[in-house]
């Protein structure tokens, strides 16, 4: 071999070595790419060729009221499923199953003939249907248990609780907000494919392997909620109104004891109601508070020393010009004290107090009471309300906001603001949740809510005294009196905005009463708002009686002993008619149908009446009776008997029971 040949051979050797090394490097690189860089992706693809997981929902946690009474529970119901790969003859199987399940033959066939590992044929069937399916002994078709949500109290607290869909996930209310806690962990059932690619369930569908969701304990008191909803429904019917809202708050803790909305719906059959009916109006709907805002304005002015507690203001004999607008009262008044401005619901007096306070301080005060911002309550859809920045207020808007127009709130916000007056001047955001009860036994409580000082105690006490005068013969809220208990509160009647014509509607109102009791040591705040009552539309005539009924039953449920000497209103306080706050009408409720006015000087028959009907008749009797009611439901006996002589100071005892 010549030297030239040796050099060529050596060059070829080096070239082959480079090629072999490059090839080896490519193999190693590709191996690293597949085994390291793309390991997870390729593993998932490979796993998908022979293995798949079936996820079945867990048993949903329960929801209880503050005393452990069930509000929402889950019960296991049978559902029919199929493994199409195990069905030998899908068409024959479909012919057998469709009549039993009440389904279309073609839809059942399409499911059985597919290539999925698992399909639902029909979910949440009756035990009878499940037994019929089992009796068919159809290969590839089985029965499993699913959790179905059940609301044992039907319409009671429906808007607050919400409801779940067929897949077990919360769609509204508490069910939606706490869905991650309530839902739990689904059961995972692995499936594999055999050598021919057919799917086979490797595991079994076993409901006992599901992880339960957490339970919730709410602040709600089912007894108070039921009574609140019942009385609200009665009030809406009596007023021929479009709807209504009622909120009951615990003064000490700001916990929601009841939250009712009318019209109601049955969450067990949520699909049969429309979205408007299911809307939780207590947090989603805004209304102008009208005169029910005046105590807040007075409190802010007293706190800022813009007025003195004993001050009197001239109310312009019923009409006052502000810029190019005229503000009017329903009755002409001259000089009124601050307390009388609230008792007689003078718009002019409130406007003057607001002017003394000034727009900037008034706007800041309203925000410290929680207006214009969400309260943070654990419910979906809460609106922040409407409170424009102070710099956009005109002289006229400052005046109108002072008596509750030009600002919008929801019922829960208004209740939280009145709680400031009842709780010695302290604001605490309302809450619905007492605890989350984990499956392992752990109990989780919500974070501590920050409380802030809004008013001095003496300011809150002064306003409370003024609000007691509202619920007297001199005020607009006489029908809010609760026998045996001192009440502090305020009526409100607001015209609704007209979205078509602009301005305010001439015949659509929201009637409001907001207050608390017992006034000397408040336990609960109650807000009632009746939407679009017909005929009589004032808060004193429409909302106040509902407040009284709710207040009376709530005091009994909470075990609050009536005050000494407070068995009923002082006789002289009942005789005069109730003053109207926005129209000159006799706003006493009519006697129940079929009842006749008792002959003068005698005790009428209250037998068969509800507590609300009793209060309506009682308010029309005038002097001569001190009322005491025991129990709940309808009157079953009374002492003295009907027809007895009605002497001055006579005590009338009515015993009520559910018949």
C-alpha positions as CSV (number, residue, x, y, z in Angstrom):
1,X,0.0,0.0,0.0
2,X,1.4,3.3,-1.1
3,X,1.6,6.3,1.1
4,X,-1.3,7.9,-0.9
5,X,-3.5,4.9,-0.2
6,X,-2.7,4.9,3.5
7,X,-3.7,8.6,3.7
8,X,-7.0,7.9,1.9
9,X,-7.8,5.0,4.2
10,X,-7.0,7.1,7.3
11,X,-9.3,9.9,6.0
12,X,-12.1,7.4,5.4
13,X,-11.7,6.0,8.9
14,X,-11.9,9.5,10.4
15,X,-15.0,10.3,8.4
16,X,-16.7,7.1,9.4
17,X,-15.8,7.8,13.1
18,X,-17.3,11.2,12.8
19,X,-20.4,9.8,11.2
20,X,-20.8,7.1,13.8
21,X,-20.2,9.6,16.7
22,X,-22.7,12.0,15.2
23,X,-25.2,9.2,14.9
24,X,-24.6,8.1,18.4
25,X,-25.0,11.7,19.6
26,X,-28.3,12.0,17.8
27,X,-29.5,8.8,19.3
28,X,-28.5,9.9,22.8
29,X,-30.0,13.3,22.2
30,X,-33.3,11.8,21.0
31,X,-33.3,9.5,24.0
32,X,-32.9,12.4,26.4
33,X,-35.6,14.3,24.6
34,X,-38.1,11.4,24.8
35,X,-37.2,10.1,28.2
36,X,-36.5,13.4,30.0
37,X,-37.8,16.4,28.2
38,X,-41.0,15.0,26.9
39,X,-41.5,12.2,29.4
40,X,-44.7,13.6,31.0
41,X,-46.3,14.4,27.7
42,X,-45.6,11.0,26.1
43,X,-46.5,9.2,29.3
44,X,-49.9,10.9,29.2
45,X,-50.4,10.0,25.5
46,X,-49.4,6.4,26.1
47,X,-51.6,6.2,29.2
48,X,-54.5,7.5,27.2
49,X,-54.1,4.5,24.8
50,X,-54.8,2.0,27.5
51,X,-55.8,3.8,30.7
52,X,-58.4,6.4,31.6
53,X,-59.9,7.7,34.8
54,X,-63.6,8.1,35.5
55,X,-64.4,10.8,38.0
56,X,-67.7,10.5,40.0
57,X,-68.8,13.4,42.2
58,X,-68.5,13.2,45.9
59,X,-71.3,13.3,48.5
60,X,-72.0,17.0,49.0
61,X,-71.7,18.5,52.5
62,X,-74.8,19.5,54.5
63,X,-75.9,23.0,55.4
64,X,-77.3,23.7,58.9
65,X,-78.8,26.7,60.7
66,X,-77.2,28.0,63.9
67,X,-79.0,25.4,66.0
68,X,-78.1,22.4,63.8
69,X,-81.3,22.2,61.9
70,X,-80.8,21.0,58.3
71,X,-81.3,23.5,55.6
72,X,-79.7,21.6,52.7
73,X,-78.9,17.9,52.7
74,X,-77.7,15.3,50.3
75,X,-79.3,12.0,49.8
76,X,-78.0,9.1,47.7
77,X,-80.3,8.3,44.7
78,X,-79.7,5.7,41.9
79,X,-78.3,6.7,38.5
80,X,-78.0,4.5,35.5
81,X,-74.7,4.3,33.6
82,X,-73.2,2.1,30.9
83,X,-69.8,0.9,29.6
84,X,-70.4,0.8,25.8
85,X,-67.5,-1.5,25.2
86,X,-69.2,-4.2,27.2
87,X,-72.5,-3.9,25.4
88,X,-72.5,-6.7,22.7
89,X,-75.6,-5.6,20.8
90,X,-76.3,-1.8,21.4
91,X,-79.5,-1.8,19.3
92,X,-81.1,-4.6,21.2
93,X,-80.0,-3.1,24.5
94,X,-81.4,0.2,23.6
95,X,-84.8,-1.3,22.8
96,X,-84.9,-2.9,26.2
97,X,-83.7,0.2,28.1
98,X,-85.4,3.1,26.4
99,X,-89.0,2.3,27.6
100,X,-87.9,1.7,31.2
101,X,-85.9,4.9,31.3
102,X,-88.5,6.9,29.5
103,X,-86.0,8.0,26.9
104,X,-85.9,8.2,23.1
105,X,-84.7,5.0,21.5
106,X,-82.2,6.7,19.2
107,X,-80.6,8.7,22.0
108,X,-80.0,5.6,24.1
109,X,-78.6,3.7,21.1
110,X,-76.2,6.5,20.3
111,X,-74.8,6.4,23.8
112,X,-74.5,2.6,23.9
113,X,-72.8,2.5,20.4
114,X,-70.2,5.0,21.2
115,X,-66.5,4.4,22.0
116,X,-66.4,6.2,25.4
117,X,-65.4,4.4,28.5
118,X,-68.4,5.6,30.5
119,X,-71.7,7.2,29.7
120,X,-74.7,8.2,31.8
121,X,-78.0,6.8,30.5
122,X,-80.2,8.6,33.1
123,X,-79.2,10.3,36.3
124,X,-81.1,10.4,39.6
125,X,-83.9,8.0,38.8
126,X,-86.5,6.6,41.2
127,X,-85.8,3.3,43.1
128,X,-88.5,1.7,41.0
129,X,-86.8,2.5,37.7
130,X,-83.4,1.4,39.1
131,X,-85.0,-2.0,40.1
132,X,-86.4,-2.4,36.6
133,X,-83.0,-1.8,35.0
134,X,-81.3,-4.2,37.4
135,X,-83.9,-6.9,36.5
136,X,-83.0,-6.6,32.8
137,X,-79.5,-8.1,33.6
138,X,-78.1,-6.1,30.7
139,X,-74.3,-6.5,30.2
140,X,-72.4,-3.2,30.4
141,X,-75.2,-1.4,32.2
142,X,-75.1,-0.7,35.9
143,X,-76.5,1.3,38.8
144,X,-74.5,3.6,41.0
145,X,-75.4,6.1,43.7
146,X,-75.2,9.8,43.3
147,X,-75.8,12.6,45.8
148,X,-78.9,14.6,45.1
149,X,-79.5,17.9,46.9
150,X,-82.7,18.2,48.9
151,X,-84.0,21.3,50.7
152,X,-86.3,20.1,53.5
153,X,-87.8,23.5,54.1
154,X,-88.7,24.2,50.5
155,X,-89.1,27.9,49.9
156,X,-87.8,29.0,53.3
157,X,-84.4,30.6,52.9
158,X,-84.3,29.5,49.2
159,X,-82.7,32.8,47.9
160,X,-80.0,32.6,50.6
161,X,-79.2,28.9,50.1
162,X,-79.4,28.9,46.3
163,X,-79.4,25.5,44.6
164,X,-77.2,23.0,42.7
165,X,-77.3,21.6,39.2
166,X,-77.6,18.0,38.2
167,X,-73.8,17.7,38.2
168,X,-73.8,18.6,41.9
169,X,-72.2,22.0,41.6
170,X,-73.7,25.1,43.2
171,X,-75.3,27.6,40.9
172,X,-76.7,30.2,43.3
173,X,-76.5,31.5,46.8
174,X,-74.4,29.8,49.5
175,X,-74.3,26.7,47.4
176,X,-72.3,28.6,44.8
177,X,-70.1,30.7,47.0
178,X,-69.0,27.6,49.1
179,X,-69.1,25.1,46.3
180,X,-65.4,24.1,46.7
181,X,-65.9,23.4,50.4
182,X,-69.3,21.6,50.0
183,X,-68.4,19.6,46.9
184,X,-65.7,17.3,48.4
185,X,-63.3,15.1,46.3
186,X,-64.8,13.0,43.5
187,X,-64.2,9.2,43.3
188,X,-61.6,8.3,40.7
189,X,-62.3,4.9,39.0
190,X,-59.5,3.7,36.6
191,X,-60.3,2.0,33.4
192,X,-58.0,0.1,31.0
193,X,-58.2,-1.1,27.4
194,X,-57.7,-4.8,26.5
195,X,-55.6,-6.2,23.6
196,X,-58.4,-5.4,21.2
197,X,-58.7,-1.8,22.4
198,X,-62.0,-2.4,24.3
199,X,-62.5,-0.5,27.5
200,X,-62.7,-2.4,30.7
201,X,-63.5,-0.9,34.2
202,X,-60.4,-1.8,36.2
203,X,-62.0,-0.5,39.4
204,X,-65.5,-0.4,40.6
205,X,-68.1,2.3,41.0
206,X,-68.2,2.4,44.8
207,X,-70.1,5.3,46.5
208,X,-68.4,4.5,49.8
209,X,-65.0,5.5,48.3
210,X,-66.1,9.1,47.8
211,X,-64.8,11.8,50.1
212,X,-67.5,13.8,51.7
213,X,-67.6,17.6,51.3
214,X,-67.5,19.9,54.3
215,X,-70.6,20.9,56.2
216,X,-71.6,24.5,56.8
217,X,-73.2,26.0,59.9
218,X,-74.9,29.3,59.1
219,X,-75.9,32.1,61.4
220,X,-79.5,31.7,60.2
221,X,-82.1,30.8,62.8
222,X,-84.7,28.6,61.0
223,X,-87.5,29.6,63.4
224,X,-86.9,33.4,62.8
225,X,-86.4,32.8,59.1
226,X,-89.7,30.9,58.8
227,X,-91.6,33.5,60.7
228,X,-90.0,36.3,58.8
229,X,-90.9,34.8,55.5
230,X,-94.5,34.0,56.5
231,X,-95.1,37.5,57.8
232,X,-93.5,39.1,54.7
233,X,-95.6,37.0,52.4
234,X,-98.7,38.1,54.3
235,X,-97.7,41.7,54.1
236,X,-97.1,41.6,50.4
237,X,-100.5,39.9,49.8
238,X,-102.2,42.4,52.0
239,X,-100.7,45.3,50.1
240,X,-101.2,43.7,46.7
241,X,-97.5,44.5,46.2
242,X,-95.0,43.3,43.6
243,X,-92.7,41.8,46.1
244,X,-90.9,42.3,49.4
245,X,-87.7,42.0,51.4
246,X,-87.0,41.5,55.1
247,X,-83.7,41.2,56.9
248,X,-83.1,40.4,60.6
249,X,-79.7,41.0,62.1
250,X,-78.3,40.1,65.5
251,X,-77.2,43.4,67.1
252,X,-74.4,41.9,69.1
253,X,-72.7,40.0,66.3
254,X,-74.1,41.4,63.1
255,X,-75.0,37.9,62.1
256,X,-77.9,37.4,59.7
257,X,-80.7,35.6,61.6
258,X,-83.2,35.8,58.7
259,X,-83.2,37.0,55.1
260,X,-86.4,36.6,53.2
261,X,-87.5,37.6,49.7
262,X,-91.0,37.5,48.1
263,X,-91.8,36.1,45.6
264,X,-90.1,32.8,46.7
265,X,-89.2,29.6,44.8
266,X,-88.7,26.0,45.6
267,X,-85.0,25.1,45.2
268,X,-86.0,21.4,44.9
269,X,-87.6,22.4,41.6
270,X,-85.4,25.4,40.7
271,X,-85.8,24.8,36.9
272,X,-89.5,25.5,37.2
273,X,-88.9,29.1,38.3
274,X,-87.4,32.0,36.3
275,X,-84.2,33.9,37.0
276,X,-86.1,37.0,38.2
277,X,-87.9,35.0,40.9
278,X,-84.6,33.3,42.0
279,X,-82.8,36.6,42.4
280,X,-81.9,37.4,46.0
281,X,-83.3,40.9,46.1
282,X,-82.0,41.6,49.6
283,X,-78.4,42.0,48.1
284,X,-79.0,42.4,44.4
285,X,-81.7,45.1,44.3
286,X,-81.3,48.8,45.0
287,X,-83.9,51.2,46.2
288,X,-83.9,54.7,47.5
289,X,-84.3,54.5,51.3
290,X,-86.5,57.7,51.5
291,X,-87.1,58.9,55.1
292,X,-85.5,55.8,56.6
293,X,-82.2,57.5,55.9
294,X,-83.1,60.6,58.0
295,X,-81.9,59.0,61.4
296,X,-78.5,58.4,59.8
297,X,-78.2,62.0,58.7
298,X,-79.3,63.3,62.2
299,X,-76.8,61.0,63.9
300,X,-74.0,62.3,61.6
301,X,-75.0,65.9,62.3
302,X,-75.1,65.3,66.1
303,X,-71.7,63.6,66.0
304,X,-70.2,66.4,64.0
305,X,-71.9,69.0,66.3
306,X,-73.5,70.5,63.2
307,X,-76.7,70.6,65.3
308,X,-77.5,70.4,69.0
309,X,-79.8,67.7,70.4
310,X,-82.2,70.2,71.7
311,X,-82.2,72.5,68.6
312,X,-85.3,73.5,66.8
313,X,-85.5,74.3,63.1
314,X,-88.1,76.2,61.2
315,X,-89.7,74.0,58.6
316,X,-91.1,76.8,56.4
317,X,-94.7,75.8,56.8
318,X,-94.4,73.0,54.4
319,X,-92.5,74.4,51.4
320,X,-88.9,75.5,51.0
321,X,-87.1,76.8,47.9
322,X,-83.7,75.3,47.2
323,X,-82.0,76.7,44.1
324,X,-84.7,76.2,41.4
325,X,-86.5,73.4,43.2
326,X,-89.2,73.4,45.9
327,X,-88.9,70.9,48.7
328,X,-92.3,70.0,50.4
329,X,-93.6,68.3,53.4
330,X,-96.9,66.3,53.4
331,X,-98.2,68.6,56.2
332,X,-97.1,72.2,57.0
333,X,-94.9,72.5,60.0
334,X,-93.4,75.6,61.7
335,X,-90.7,75.1,64.4
336,X,-89.8,71.5,65.1
337,X,-87.3,69.9,67.4
338,X,-84.8,67.4,65.9
339,X,-86.8,64.6,67.5
340,X,-90.0,65.9,65.9
341,X,-88.4,66.2,62.5
342,X,-87.9,62.5,62.7
343,X,-91.2,61.7,64.3
344,X,-93.2,63.8,61.7
345,X,-90.7,62.9,58.9
346,X,-90.1,66.4,57.8
347,X,-88.2,66.6,54.5
348,X,-87.5,70.3,55.0
349,X,-86.1,69.7,58.5
350,X,-83.9,66.9,57.3
351,X,-82.7,69.1,54.4
352,X,-81.7,71.9,56.8
353,X,-79.8,69.4,59.0
354,X,-78.0,68.1,55.9
355,X,-77.1,71.6,54.9
356,X,-75.7,72.4,58.3
357,X,-73.6,69.3,58.1
358,X,-72.4,70.1,54.5
359,X,-72.0,67.8,51.5
360,X,-68.5,66.6,52.3
361,X,-69.1,65.6,55.8
362,X,-72.5,64.1,54.9
363,X,-71.0,62.0,52.1
364,X,-68.1,60.8,54.4
365,X,-70.6,60.0,57.2
366,X,-72.8,57.9,54.9
367,X,-69.7,55.9,53.8
368,X,-68.7,55.2,57.4
369,X,-72.2,53.7,57.8
370,X,-71.5,51.3,55.0
371,X,-73.4,53.0,52.1
372,X,-71.8,53.0,48.7
373,X,-69.7,49.8,49.3
374,X,-70.4,46.1,49.5
375,X,-70.8,44.7,52.9
376,X,-68.8,41.6,52.0
377,X,-71.6,39.2,53.1
378,X,-71.1,35.7,51.8
379,X,-73.6,35.9,49.0
380,X,-73.1,36.3,45.2
381,X,-74.4,39.3,43.4
382,X,-74.2,41.9,46.2
383,X,-74.3,45.4,44.8
384,X,-72.4,48.3,46.3
385,X,-75.3,50.8,46.2
386,X,-75.3,54.2,44.7
387,X,-73.5,57.1,46.5
388,X,-71.9,59.6,44.2
389,X,-68.7,61.4,45.1
390,X,-69.4,64.5,47.1
391,X,-67.8,66.8,44.6
392,X,-70.6,66.0,42.1
393,X,-73.4,67.0,44.6
394,X,-75.3,70.2,43.9
395,X,-77.1,72.2,46.6
396,X,-80.3,70.5,45.6
397,X,-78.9,66.9,45.7
398,X,-77.4,67.6,49.1
399,X,-80.9,68.5,50.3
400,X,-82.6,65.5,48.7
401,X,-80.0,63.0,49.8
402,X,-80.6,64.3,53.4
403,X,-84.1,62.8,53.2
404,X,-83.2,59.7,51.3
405,X,-83.5,60.5,47.6
406,X,-80.5,60.5,45.2
407,X,-78.9,57.6,47.1
408,X,-79.6,53.9,46.7
409,X,-79.0,51.0,49.0
410,X,-79.9,47.3,49.4
411,X,-81.8,46.0,52.3
412,X,-78.8,44.4,54.0
413,X,-76.8,47.7,53.8
414,X,-79.7,49.5,55.5
415,X,-79.9,46.9,58.2
416,X,-76.1,47.1,58.8
417,X,-76.4,50.9,59.1
418,X,-79.3,50.8,61.6
419,X,-77.2,48.3,63.6
420,X,-74.7,51.1,64.2
421,X,-77.4,53.0,66.1
422,X,-78.4,49.9,68.0
423,X,-74.9,48.8,68.8
424,X,-73.7,52.0,70.6
425,X,-72.2,53.5,67.4
426,X,-70.1,50.6,66.2
427,X,-70.2,49.2,62.6
428,X,-69.5,45.5,62.0
429,X,-70.0,43.9,58.5
430,X,-72.8,41.4,58.5
431,X,-72.1,37.7,58.1
432,X,-73.9,34.4,57.3
433,X,-71.2,31.9,58.3
434,X,-70.6,30.5,61.7
435,X,-68.3,27.6,60.8
436,X,-67.1,25.2,58.2
437,X,-67.1,21.7,59.5
438,X,-64.4,19.6,57.7
439,X,-64.9,15.8,57.2
440,X,-61.9,15.1,59.5
441,X,-63.6,16.8,62.4
442,X,-61.8,20.1,62.1
443,X,-63.9,23.3,62.7
444,X,-62.9,26.4,60.8
445,X,-64.4,29.7,61.7
446,X,-64.4,32.8,59.5
447,X,-61.7,35.5,60.1
448,X,-62.5,38.0,62.7
449,X,-64.3,41.0,61.1
450,X,-62.9,44.4,61.8
451,X,-65.2,46.6,63.8
452,X,-65.0,50.4,63.6
453,X,-66.4,53.2,65.7
454,X,-68.8,55.4,63.8
455,X,-70.6,57.3,66.5
456,X,-70.1,58.1,70.2
457,X,-72.3,56.0,72.5
458,X,-74.2,59.1,73.6
459,X,-75.0,60.1,70.0
460,X,-76.4,56.6,69.3
461,X,-78.4,56.7,72.5
462,X,-79.9,60.2,71.7
463,X,-81.0,59.0,68.2
464,X,-82.5,55.9,69.7
465,X,-84.6,58.0,72.0
466,X,-85.7,60.1,69.0
467,X,-86.6,57.0,67.1
468,X,-88.8,55.7,69.9
469,X,-90.9,58.9,69.4
470,X,-91.4,57.8,65.7
471,X,-93.2,54.7,67.0
472,X,-95.8,56.7,69.0
473,X,-99.0,58.5,68.4
474,X,-97.0,61.6,67.4
475,X,-95.0,59.7,64.7
476,X,-95.4,57.9,61.4
477,X,-94.5,54.5,62.8
478,X,-97.3,53.7,65.3
479,X,-98.2,50.4,63.6
480,X,-94.6,49.2,64.2
481,X,-95.2,48.9,68.0
482,X,-94.7,45.5,69.5
483,X,-96.7,44.8,72.6
484,X,-94.4,44.4,75.6
485,X,-91.3,45.8,73.9
486,X,-89.9,49.3,73.3
487,X,-89.3,49.9,69.6
488,X,-86.9,52.4,67.9
489,X,-87.4,52.8,64.1
490,X,-88.2,54.9,61.2
491,X,-90.6,54.7,58.3
492,X,-89.6,55.4,54.7
493,X,-91.6,56.0,51.5
494,X,-89.7,56.5,48.3
495,X,-90.9,57.0,44.8
496,X,-89.3,54.6,42.3
497,X,-87.3,56.1,39.4
498,X,-89.1,55.9,36.0
499,X,-86.5,54.4,33.6
500,X,-88.6,55.2,30.5
501,X,-89.9,58.7,31.1
502,X,-87.1,59.7,33.5
503,X,-87.5,61.3,36.9
504,X,-89.7,59.6,39.4
505,X,-92.8,57.5,38.9
506,X,-96.1,59.0,40.1
507,X,-97.6,55.7,41.2
508,X,-94.8,53.3,42.1
509,X,-93.3,53.3,45.6
510,X,-91.1,51.3,47.9
511,X,-92.5,51.3,51.5
512,X,-89.9,50.8,54.2
513,X,-89.6,50.4,57.9
514,X,-86.2,49.9,59.6
515,X,-85.7,49.7,63.3
516,X,-84.6,47.6,66.3
517,X,-85.9,46.3,69.6
518,X,-86.0,46.3,72.6
519,X,-84.9,49.9,72.3
520,X,-83.3,50.0,75.8
521,X,-81.1,46.9,75.1
522,X,-81.4,46.1,71.4
523,X,-81.2,42.4,70.3
524,X,-82.2,42.6,66.7
525,X,-82.4,45.0,63.8
526,X,-85.2,44.4,61.3
527,X,-85.6,46.0,57.9
528,X,-88.8,45.5,55.8
529,X,-89.2,46.9,52.3
530,X,-92.4,46.3,50.3
531,X,-92.1,46.9,46.6
532,X,-94.9,48.7,44.7
533,X,-97.8,48.4,47.1
534,X,-101.1,49.3,45.7
535,X,-103.4,52.0,47.0
536,X,-101.9,52.9,50.4
537,X,-98.2,53.0,49.9
538,X,-96.6,54.6,53.0
539,X,-94.0,52.8,55.1
540,X,-96.1,53.4,58.2
541,X,-99.1,51.7,56.8
542,X,-97.5,48.9,54.7
543,X,-94.1,48.0,56.1
544,X,-94.5,48.9,59.8
545,X,-97.2,46.2,60.6
546,X,-94.9,43.5,59.0
547,X,-92.0,44.8,61.2
548,X,-94.2,44.5,64.3
549,X,-95.2,40.9,63.5
550,X,-91.6,39.8,62.8
551,X,-90.4,41.6,65.9
552,X,-92.9,40.0,68.1
553,X,-92.2,36.4,67.0
554,X,-88.4,37.1,67.0
555,X,-88.5,38.3,70.6
556,X,-90.3,35.1,71.6
557,X,-87.9,32.8,69.7
558,X,-84.9,34.6,71.3
559,X,-86.5,34.4,74.8
560,X,-86.5,38.1,75.4
561,X,-88.7,38.9,78.3
562,X,-91.2,41.7,77.8
563,X,-90.4,44.9,79.6
564,X,-92.1,45.7,82.8
565,X,-95.1,47.9,82.1
566,X,-94.8,47.3,78.4
567,X,-97.7,44.9,77.8
568,X,-99.1,47.2,75.2
569,X,-99.1,50.8,74.0
570,X,-100.2,53.4,76.4
571,X,-104.0,53.8,75.9
572,X,-103.8,57.5,74.9
573,X,-101.2,56.7,72.3
574,X,-103.5,54.5,70.2
575,X,-106.5,56.8,69.7
576,X,-105.1,59.4,67.1
577,X,-104.7,58.3,63.5
578,X,-101.3,57.5,62.2
579,X,-99.6,60.5,60.4
580,X,-98.8,59.9,56.8
581,X,-95.3,60.8,55.6
582,X,-95.9,61.3,51.9
583,X,-99.6,61.5,51.3
584,X,-102.6,62.5,53.4
585,X,-104.4,59.2,53.8
586,X,-105.8,57.1,56.6
587,X,-103.1,54.5,56.6
588,X,-104.5,52.2,59.3
589,X,-105.0,48.7,57.9
590,X,-108.5,47.5,57.2
591,X,-110.2,45.0,59.5
592,X,-109.8,41.4,58.3
593,X,-112.5,40.3,55.8
594,X,-115.7,39.2,57.5
595,X,-114.9,41.0,60.8
596,X,-117.2,43.6,62.3
597,X,-116.2,46.5,64.4
598,X,-117.1,45.8,68.1
599,X,-119.9,47.8,69.6
600,X,-118.5,50.8,71.5
601,X,-117.3,49.9,75.0
602,X,-117.0,46.2,74.4
603,X,-114.1,43.8,73.7
604,X,-114.2,42.4,70.1
605,X,-113.5,38.9,69.1
606,X,-109.9,38.2,68.1
607,X,-110.5,34.4,67.6
608,X,-108.8,33.0,64.5
609,X,-106.7,36.1,63.8
610,X,-103.0,36.1,63.2
611,X,-100.8,38.3,65.3
612,X,-100.6,40.8,62.4
613,X,-104.4,41.0,62.1
614,X,-104.6,41.4,65.9
615,X,-102.3,44.4,65.8
616,X,-104.2,46.0,62.9
617,X,-107.5,45.7,64.8
618,X,-105.9,46.8,68.1
619,X,-104.6,50.0,66.5
620,X,-108.2,51.0,65.6
621,X,-109.8,50.3,69.0
622,X,-108.6,53.4,70.8
623,X,-108.1,53.6,74.5
624,X,-109.2,51.0,77.0
625,X,-107.0,47.9,76.4
626,X,-103.5,46.7,77.3
627,X,-102.6,43.8,75.0
628,X,-100.7,40.6,75.8
629,X,-100.2,37.9,73.2
630,X,-98.8,34.4,74.1
631,X,-97.7,31.8,71.6
632,X,-97.7,32.0,67.8
633,X,-100.1,31.1,65.0
634,X,-103.7,32.1,65.3
635,X,-105.7,33.2,68.3
636,X,-107.4,30.2,69.9
637,X,-108.7,31.9,73.1
638,X,-109.0,35.3,74.7
639,X,-109.6,36.8,78.1
640,X,-111.8,38.7,78.6
641,X,-114.3,37.0,76.3
642,X,-115.8,38.8,73.2
643,X,-118.5,41.2,74.2
644,X,-117.1,42.0,77.7
645,X,-117.2,45.6,78.9
646,X,-114.0,47.4,78.0
647,X,-113.0,49.4,81.1
648,X,-110.0,51.7,81.2
649,X,-106.7,49.9,81.7
650,X,-108.2,46.4,81.0
651,X,-105.6,43.8,80.1
652,X,-106.5,41.6,77.1
653,X,-104.7,38.3,77.0
654,X,-104.7,36.4,73.7
655,X,-103.4,32.8,73.4
656,X,-102.1,31.8,69.9
657,X,-101.4,28.4,68.6
658,X,-100.7,26.7,65.3
659,X,-103.9,24.9,64.3
